[in-house]
Amino acid sequence: MIKRLKATTRPAPSPVPAVSVGTSLRRVSWFCLCLLLAIPCRCWGGEILVGVVGSFSGRYGILGVTSAQGSILALEERNARGGVRGNKVRVLLGDDGGRPDRAASVDQTLLDRGVRVFLGHTITQTTAAALPLLNRSGCLLLSATVSSAVLSGKEDALIRIVPGSTGAASNLARVGLSRGLRRIACVWDRGNAVYALPWQEDFFRELRQGGGTPLTCLSFLKNGKTSFDDLARKVLLPRPDGVLLVARPLDTALLAQ
């Protein structure tokens, strides 16, 4: 029976065994499989347990579900080809709900069930919250989505398949300057501050070096009282050449409207 993960804003459930799902973002899983050939993993009954952890509910549910689907699809394809060294790979899901205070407990639950290789977490704040536990446990965490410079240059359990965000922020600033966008305002998401704050700081550092001028920089924390209309009006008051938005895709789209 095939079931599919769906993003939800309901409270995060406890980790459950994975079932067949999939689409996109499979490179991290192929990399994981290569590492499984060299890393001792705990096998129960000929199975290798891999934890797919992330934000399957809450504000970042769409990104988390998409990442998990791609990972699980790649692992299913590997199983169809005989698994890893003759062992089937079984995925256990862990939903942190995008909440840093849940990340470590979700991983601990999977550690107790025998998982030693993890794919995730979805955002920087949950990844940073989970890393101390995984470092102590001698486990491996592979991420296809986390790019914050805050997590760069460290000796820890994290391996990323995407480059750090510093280069992307600097490149965007240079592109803006080349198109005559010199006076830039900003709106950034405090809900993922570990990622968003360094990103906008790197952007404005490059902007200043290129002769540009940072203007109003507003932050928001999404809740029932957040008004994107008010944010948009305030950030446009100084009549900027452009506005930098550092937020999740849905919030970015709402602000851009």
Buried (B, 14 or more C-beta within 10 A) or exposed (E): EEEEBEBBEEEBEEBEEBBBBBEEBBBBBBBBBEBBEEEEBEBEEEBBBBBBBBBBBBBBBBBBBBBBBBBBBBBBBBBEEEBBEEBBBBBBBBBBBBBBEBBBBBBBBBBEBBBBBBBBBBBBBBBBBBBEBBBEBEBBBBBBBBBBBBBBEEEEBBEBBEEBBBEBBBEBBBEBBEEEBBBBBBBBBEBBBBBBBBBBBBBBBBBEEBEBEBBBBBBBEBEEEEEBEEBBEBBEEEEBBBBBBBBBEEBBEBBEE
